[in-house]
Amino acid sequence: MDRYPIDGKLPSSRELVRELKVSPVTVSRAIAALAAEGLVITRPGAGVFRAPPPREAAVSGDVSWQEVALSSQSGTRAIDASGVLTALSDPPSGVIDLNGGYTHPSLQPERELAAASARAGRRPGAWTRPPICGLPELRAWFARDIGSPVNVENVLVTSGGQSALTTALRALGAPGAPVLVESPTYPGMLAIARASGLRPVPVPIDRDGVRPGLLADAFRETGARLFVCQPAFQNPTGAVLCAERRAEVLRIARAAGAFVIEDDFARLMAHPGSPAPPPPLVADDPDGVVVHIRSLTKPASPSLRISALAARGPALERLRGLHAVESFFVPRPLQETALELVSSPAWSRHLRTLAASLRERRDVAVSALREFLPSWQAVPVPTGGYHLWQPLPGFVDEVALTSAAFRAGVAVTPGRMYFAAEAPGPYLRLSYVSAATGAQLRDGIQRLSQAYQELPG
């Protein structure tokens, strides 16, 4: 940039394409990145100009008083976003990502999303205010996708699964009250519960999902009125709640006068060739026990933050009210884009392609673990989703291993953040969708093996 004077005009996009021998898309993205950093200014019809240097930051004042102000407030909220920030952080260049919770861009339907967004922008009224509960056509699509007994009147469109979980926990749980959670479970949900003033109480699960006897004990001992679960391809274990336990879980919750919040985040990510997961719990719930969450974010794109909350009775009215208070509504252009995407033949094609890629990557990861880390306990092989839950030898410090792996050039997630209380042993969660290719995934696990071999003891 130094060769251009302040407020000097840069070459046109056409000249940059010719000079640098890159595509117009690359030039456009580069200019957008420079503009975001404040290095250039774009003036429509005139061109792109070098921006003046930023002003020096003002000297910051003394904010130490905030410690007293924040800690002196009454209440039981604890805002710990460490697990969420870990999942959302991009590793530095050269570090292979086996930590991320979203698919690599190569697995996302970028072209289809671009086409859907363009079509959505041409719809009449695309920028007008949408209905508070969401576009009727999108609500109807979600109702069909979830299945009976859910209908369009039961569906509320929200901004992604995290937002839906937040709304459900805040609307249905009272500050200071217990909420039963699977153990282990998704750290983002634990963060929501604690930030809402709720007290997570762990209920252990196995390969067939939550254990009904322990769930009944937990309801009886705590008086809880909420249980949060992921019955299909649970995060982090990949477990599927078996058919034999489904009715028992609903019976136990109904007897306790409690809601079951069903986070069905990965149902659209089932692996081909594996048994299909059972229908969602809400399909067997005539009494409004289940509050169901279904999201498009995981199978589509992290920026397509569209999900559905499905509930019935007074619970739906409370959810709708809190949603309106917190965010008014989900932006209409995003809803229109989602509707265009899921209504097109490209959506089903994308889901088939994604499912095949997930199975292929899972097999690469499992094979690499057996090859490079044969002394470790065999990892449970999931039938859907995008992660492996790897038990570690009992003497291994998972935090030390995570740090050593990062130094070796691979980012993995320590298991302890997935537990609401003490962890029963050391684990790693390994994501197989955030690496660029299967070969890079295999390389990452080889680097993990090198880090493990170099641990002391």
N, C-alpha and C positions, 0 to 999 in steps of 0.2 A: 504493500500500500504506500510505502514511503516515496515511490516514484511519482505519485500524484500529489499535487498541492492540495491544501485544505480547500474544500468546495470545488476541487477540480473534477471534471467529468471523466468517468471511466469509459473504455471502449464499449460499443454496443454489444448486445448478446450475440448477434450474428458474427461480429468480429472476434469475440472471445471463442465462439465455437470453431471458427476457422483457424485461429491462432493456436489454441490449445488442443485441437483435434479431439473434442469431447462432444457429447450430445447436448442439445438444447436443455433437456431436463436437468443434466448435471450443472450447467451454468445457472439455471434458474434456482436450483437448490442452494448453490454456493452463494449467490447474491442474497437469498433469503437468510442464510446463516450469518453472513456479514452484517446484514441490516439488523438482525436480532441482537448481535453483539455491539451494535452502535458504531460500527466502523464505516458504514456507508449509509447514504440517504437516497431512497428512490423517489423520484418525482415523476408521476405519470405524465407522459407526453414529452418529457424533457430528457429523461435518462437516469443514470445512477451516478452519484457524486460522493467523493470522500467526505466523511463527516468531520466536524471539528473535534478536537480532543475533549474527552469528558472533563467536567469540572471536578476539582478535588473534592473528595468526600468531606462533609462537615465533621468536625470533631464531635465524637459521640459523648453524650452526657453520662451521668452516673445512674445506672439502672439497678443498682444493688437493692434499692428499696422494694423492688418487685418480689424478692424472695420472701419478705415479711408479708406483703399483701397477698401473695398466692398461697402461702403455707398457713396463714391464719384463718382462711375460709373454712367453714364447717362443711362436712360432707365426706364421702368415701370414694370420690372419683380418683383414678390414677391413670394418667395418660402416658402410656409406654408404647411408643410406636416403633421400637427397635426391630421387632419381627417384620413389620410391614416395610420399613425402610430397607431392611436387608433384601427383601424380595424385589423391591423396586429399584435397587441400585444397580447401575450398569458397571461391570468390572472394567478396569483399565485395559487399554489396548494390549494385546498379547496374552491376556488371561482368558481361558476358556470358561464360558458360563455354563455351569451345571447347577445353578442356583435359582434362575429366574422362574417366575410363575406364568409367563406369557410365551406364546409360540414365537419362534424366530420369524422375522419378516418374510423369509422364503416360504413359510408355511401359511402365511396369511393371504386372504383373497384380495390383494391390493388392487388388481385391475378391476375386479368385480365391484369392490367398494367405490372405486373412482367412478365407474359407470353408474352405480346406484346413486351416488351423491349428485352427479350431473343430472340424472333424471329427476331426482327429488327437488333440485333447485328450480326445475322448470314447472313444477306442480303449482297450480293456482293457490295463492295464499300460503306458500311454503314458509314465509317468515312471519305469519300472523301467530297470535297466541293460540296454543293448542288447548284442548280440554284438560282440566286438572288431572283427571285419571289417565290420560293418554289418548292417542288417536283410536277411535273405535275399531278401525281395520287392524291395527297392530294388536290391540287387546284381543280381538277375535282370533288372530293368528296364534298368539300365545295360548289362548284357551284351547284351541284345537291341538297344539303341540303338547300341552300338558295332559289333556284328555279328561274324560268324564270323571267326576261330576263337576269339574270346573267349567264355568261358562263365562261369556264376555263380561257379565256384570260383576264377577268375582275378581277381576284382574285390575291391578294398578300398575302402570308403567313407571319404573324408577330408573335412576342413573347408575346402572351397574349393580353387580351383586353385593359389593361392599356397602353401598348406599342402602340397598334393600335390607341387608342384615342390620344395619344401624337403625333404620326405621322400625324394624320388627322388635328388636331388643328394647329400644327406648319406649315404644308404644305399649308393649305388653309386660315389661318388667318394671318394678318399682325400685328406686334407689335403695341400696342396702340389702336387697333380696338376693337369694341364691339363684343361680341358673345352672342347670346340669349340662355338661358338655362331654363329648367323647374324649377319651384319653388314649393316645395323643389326638390333637386336633389342630385346626388351622390357626396360626398365631394372630392373624388379622381379626378373627372373631373374638379371641381372648382380649385383644386390645379394645375392641368395641365395647365388650361387656364391662371391662374395668373403667373405661372412660365414661360409661353410662351409670357408674356407681353400683353395678351388679357384682356379685361374688361368684366367680366360676367354681363349680364343684365337679371334679373329674369322675367319669364313669368308664372303667376300662373296656376296651373292645378287643376282639380277636379277628381272625380272617373272615368270620361270618357276621361281623358288625358288632354292635353294642350287645353286651351280655344282659339279657332281660332280668335275671335274678338280682344282679347288682344295680340295675336301673330302678327296680322296685324298692330295693333297700335305700337307695339314695333319695328317692321321693319321700319315703317314710321318715327318714332321719332328718331331712332338711326342710320339709314342707314346701319345696320348690314348686313353682307353677309354670316353669319353662324348661324345655329340653331341646338343645340345638344339635342336629345331626346331619351327616352327609351320607345317605344310604347307598349312593352309587359312586364307586371309585373314590373313596374317602381320601381326603388330604390330611396326613401324608401317607397313610398305609396302603391305599388302593383297595381297601376292603369293600365288599358289597354285602349289604344286609340281606341275609338269606331269607328265602320265602317262609321258612318255619318260624322265624322271629318277628316277621312284620306284624302279624295280627297281635302277637303278645306285646310288642312295644306300644301299639295303639291302645290295647286294653289297659295296660298299666298307666299310661298317661291319662286316659279318660277317667279311670278310677281315682287318680290323684287330682282331678279337676285341673289338669295342666295342658298347655299348648305344646305341640311339637313343631319347631321351626325346621323345615326340611330344605336344606341348601342343596339343590340339585344342579350344582355348577358344571358337572362334567358328563352329564348324560349323553350329550351330543358328541362325545369323544370316545365312544366304545370302539374297541379294536375288532376288525373283521376276523371271522374265524373263531371267535370266542363266544360263549353263551351270552345272549343278550341279558342285561340287568333286568330284574323284576320291574313292574310298573312302579311309578312313584307312590309313596305312602298315601298321598292325598287321594289316589284312586280307590282306596279301601276305606275312606273316611266319610261317613254320611253326616257326622255330627259337628263338623267344624273344628276338630281338634288340631288338624294340620294347617300350618301356614306355609305355603310352598313358595320357593324362590327359584326362578329359572332365568339364566343370563345368556346373552349372546357374546359376551366379551371374550371368554376363553376360546371358543372355537372360531371366532372371527378376528377381532383385533382389540388390543388394549384401549384403543381410542373409541371403539364403538361401545360406549358405556350405556347400554340398554339392557334392562332386565324387567322381570315381572314379579310382583307380589300377588299371590292368590290366596284369598281367605273368604270366610263367610260370617254373617252375623255381626254383632257389635264389634268384634275384633277388626273387621274390614273398615268399619266407620272410624275406629280409632287410628288405624293405619293411614287411612285417607286424610284424616285431619292433621296428623303429625307431618305427613309428607307435604301437605299444602303449606303448613307453617314453616317448615325447614327450607323448602326449595321452590314453592309455588307449583312448578311443573318442569318436565324434561323438555329442553329446547326442541321446537317442532322440526327444524331441519335435520336433526339427528334421528328423530323418530321416523321422518319421511324416508331418510336414507336406509334405516334398518328395514322398514317395510318394503322398499324397493328391492333390497338384497334378498330377504327371505321369500319374497313372492316370485323371484326369478328362477328359471331352471338352473342357473349357475350356482345357487345355494346348495342344492342336493349334490351337484357334481363336486363342489368344494368339500362338503362333508365326507364324501367317499374318498377323495384324494387325501384329505387330512387323516382319516382313519387308517388308511394304508400306510401313510408316512409314520404315524404314531406307532403302529405295530412294528414296522421296520426298525425304527429307532430304539424301541424297547428291546428288541432282540439283539441289536448291536450292543446296547449297554449291558444287558444281562450276560452276553457272551464275553464282553471285555472284563467284567468283574470276575468271571470264572477263570479267565486266562491270566489276568494280572494279579488277582488277589484270591488265589485258591484257598488260602487258610481261613478266609472269612466265612461265616455262616451263609449258606445260600440265600440270596435275596428272594422274598416272595414276589412272584411274577404277576403283575396286575393284568386284568383283562380290559382295562380302559384307563383313561386319564393320561398323565404325562410325567409321572415321577415314580421313583423307587424308594423304598424305605429299608435302608440297609442296617441290620444289626452289626455292631462292632464287637470285637473281642473285649471281654470285661475289663481288662487292664488298660484300655486305650482311653486317653483324655481326648474327648471329641473336639473340644475347643483348640487344644494344641494341634490336633490333626488338621482342623480347618485352617488354622494359621499357617501350618507347614505346607498345606496344599496350595494356599494362595501364593506363597513364596515360590512354589514350584510351577505356578502359572495356571491354576484351575480353581474356580470358585465353587464351593459346596456349602451346604447349610447344616450347622450342628443341630442335633435332634432335640436338645433340651428346651428350646423355645416353643416346641409343640406341646408341652405338658403344662397343665394348669397348676400342678404341684410338683413334688419330686419325681424325677424321671426314674423308671425302674432299671435303666441301663443306658449305655451310650449308643447313639444312632447317628446316621447321616441321612439327609434327604437329598437325593440326586435327581435333578430335572433332566429329562432327555429331549426337551423341545427348544431350549434356548440356545444351544450350540448351532453353528451355521450348517454343519453337515454331519452325516453319520461318521465320517472319518475323523472329524474334529472331536466328536463325542468320544470315540474310542481313544483318541490321543489324550483327552482330558482324564479318562479313567487310568490310563497308563501313568500320567503325571501324579494322580492321586496315589497310585501304588508306590511310586518313587518317594513321595512324601511320607507315606506310612513306613517304608523301610528305613527312613532316616530318623524316625522318632527315637529318642533315648529309651533304653530298656527293652 
